[in-house]
């Protein structure tokens, strides 16, 4: 008798390939991300309805799900400031800057919080950083000028000494090729002496070497 061969196993159907490269690149949001987006949308509505405390609470819940979202930190900073919690607003704003250092809005949030805390020099420095990232923003320019004027309104002996120390340190950093440090220290000195032409000229040179032509032109 002929041997009975076992039936061949069924051939598995080939998996369907993505229709195109775009389909392979789609990143679908997680359940947590969708929930955070929904909470943030509700927070925006609450803030628009003049309920900043509710908005801050909703953004806090969203941040539990997305703790490294700079926009959520920035938004909660604004809401906290409206509820009188300037310290919390500053903490959120500084976290937003840490997460997105090239975002002008985050730096402006730091400025607003520092101004509310009575730190005019710190506010001016933050607005200056924001303006360097968004030099065409007229609102930021006005905020910076107001904060700088407040910081320079009553210079003291200590303030003058601080300016001279910053000048010396910035010049040393510039000579050593640490242009970022030089720019930051000349910027801090300009908060205290906003009409010092030499400081503007020096910071312009540092900004140019850092590849920030717009900021360099503003100073020049």
C-alpha positions in Angstrom: 0.0 0.0 0.0 1.1 3.5 -0.7 2.3 5.6 2.3 -0.1 8.3 3.3 1.8 11.5 3.5 0.7 14.1 6.2 -1.1 17.0 4.7 1.1 20.0 4.1 0.7 22.8 6.8 -1.4 25.7 5.6 0.7 28.5 4.2 0.5 31.6 6.3 -0.8 34.7 4.5 1.9 37.3 4.2 1.5 40.3 6.5 0.3 43.3 4.7 3.0 45.9 4.3 2.4 49.5 5.1 1.0 51.3 2.1 3.8 53.8 2.1 6.6 55.2 4.3 4.4 57.7 6.0 2.3 54.9 7.4 5.3 53.3 9.0 6.3 56.6 10.6 2.9 57.3 12.3 3.3 57.5 16.0 0.0 57.0 17.7 -0.5 58.9 20.9 -0.7 56.8 24.1 -3.7 56.7 26.4 -1.8 58.9 28.8 -1.0 61.4 26.1 -4.6 61.6 24.9 -5.8 62.1 28.5 -3.2 64.9 29.1 -4.4 66.6 25.9 -8.0 66.4 27.1 -7.1 67.8 30.5 -5.1 70.6 28.9 -8.1 71.5 26.6 -10.3 71.7 29.7 -7.7 73.9 31.4 -7.6 76.3 28.5 -11.4 76.6 28.7 -11.2 77.2 32.5 -8.6 79.9 32.0 -10.7 81.5 29.3 -13.6 81.6 31.7 -11.5 83.4 34.3 -11.1 80.3 36.5 -7.3 80.2 36.9 -7.4 78.0 40.0 -9.3 75.3 38.1 -7.0 75.7 35.1 -3.9 75.2 37.4 -5.5 72.1 38.9 -6.3 70.6 35.5 -2.8 71.3 34.2 -1.4 69.7 37.4 -3.4 66.5 36.5 -2.1 66.6 33.0 1.5 67.0 34.2 1.1 63.7 36.2 0.6 62.0 32.8 3.2 64.1 30.9 5.7 65.5 33.4 8.2 66.6 30.7 5.8 68.6 28.6 7.2 72.2 28.5 3.9 73.7 27.2 2.0 72.3 30.2 4.5 73.7 32.6 4.4 77.1 30.8 0.6 77.1 30.9 0.4 76.2 34.6 2.9 79.0 35.3 0.5 81.5 33.8 -2.4 80.1 35.7 -0.5 80.0 39.0 0.6 83.6 38.5 -3.0 84.7 38.1 -3.8 83.0 41.4 -1.1 84.9 43.2 1.3 81.9 43.4 4.3 83.6 41.9 6.8 81.1 43.5 5.0 78.2 41.9 4.8 80.1 38.6 8.5 80.7 38.7 9.2 77.0 39.4 7.0 76.0 36.4 8.6 78.6 34.1 12.1 77.5 35.0 11.2 73.9 34.3 9.8 74.9 30.9 13.1 76.7 30.1 15.0 73.6 31.1 12.9 71.4 28.8 12.9 73.9 25.9 15.7 76.4 26.3 15.2 77.9 22.8 11.5 78.8 23.5 11.0 82.5 24.0 7.6 82.0 25.7 9.2 80.0 28.5 11.8 82.7 29.2 9.0 85.3 29.2 7.1 83.3 31.8 10.3 83.4 34.0 10.3 87.2 33.5 6.7 87.6 34.5 7.1 85.4 37.6 10.3 87.2 38.7 8.6 90.6 38.2 5.7 89.5 40.4 8.3 88.4 43.1 9.8 91.9 43.0 13.0 90.8 41.3 13.2 93.5 38.6 16.8 92.6 37.5 16.0 88.9 37.2 12.8 89.7 35.3 14.8 91.9 32.9 17.4 89.2 32.4 14.6 86.7 31.5 12.9 89.0 29.1 16.2 89.8 27.5 16.8 86.0 26.9 13.3 85.8 25.4 13.9 88.8 23.2 17.2 87.3 21.9 15.2 84.3 20.7 12.3 86.4 19.3 13.8 89.8 18.5 10.8 91.0 16.4 8.3 90.6 19.3 7.3 94.1 20.3 5.5 93.0 23.4 8.7 91.3 24.7 10.7 94.4 23.9 8.3 96.5 26.0 8.4 94.0 28.9 12.2 94.0 28.8 12.5 97.8 28.7 10.1 98.2 31.6 11.9 95.6 33.7 15.3 97.1 32.9 14.1 100.6 33.8 12.8 99.3 37.1 16.1 97.5 37.8 18.2 100.6 36.9 16.0 103.1 38.7 18.1 103.4 41.8 21.6 102.0 41.3 23.5 101.6 44.5 27.2 101.2 45.3 26.7 97.5 45.3 25.0 97.7 41.9 28.0 99.6 40.5 30.4 97.1 41.9 28.4 94.3 40.5 28.4 95.9 37.0 32.2 96.3 37.1 32.7 92.7 38.3 30.4 91.4 35.5 32.4 93.5 32.9 35.7 92.0 34.1 34.4 88.5 34.2 32.8 88.7 30.7 35.9 90.2 29.2 38.0 87.3 30.6 35.5 84.7 29.4 35.5 86.3 25.9 39.3 86.2 25.7 39.2 82.5 26.7 36.7 81.7 23.9 33.8 81.2 26.3 31.5 83.4 24.3 28.2 82.0 25.8 29.4 83.0 29.3 30.6 86.4 28.1 27.3 87.1 26.4 25.3 86.1 29.5 27.4 88.3 31.8 27.4 91.3 29.5 23.6 90.8 29.3 23.3 90.8 33.1 25.4 94.0 33.3 23.1 95.6 30.7 20.1 94.9 33.0 21.8 97.2 35.5 23.2 99.6 33.0 20.9 99.5 29.9 22.4 102.6 28.2 26.0 101.5 28.4 27.1 101.6 24.7 30.3 99.6 25.4 28.3 96.7 26.9 26.0 96.6 23.9 29.0 96.6 21.6 30.7 93.8 23.5 27.6 91.7 23.7 27.0 92.2 20.0 30.5 90.7 19.3 29.8 87.7 21.5 26.4 87.1 19.9 27.9 87.2 16.5 30.4 84.5 17.4 27.6 82.4 18.8 25.8 82.6 15.4 23.0 84.9 16.7 23.2 87.6 14.0 19.8 89.0 14.9 20.7 89.6 18.5 24.1 91.0 17.5 22.4 93.5 15.1 20.0 94.6 17.8 22.9 95.4 20.2 24.9 97.1 17.5 
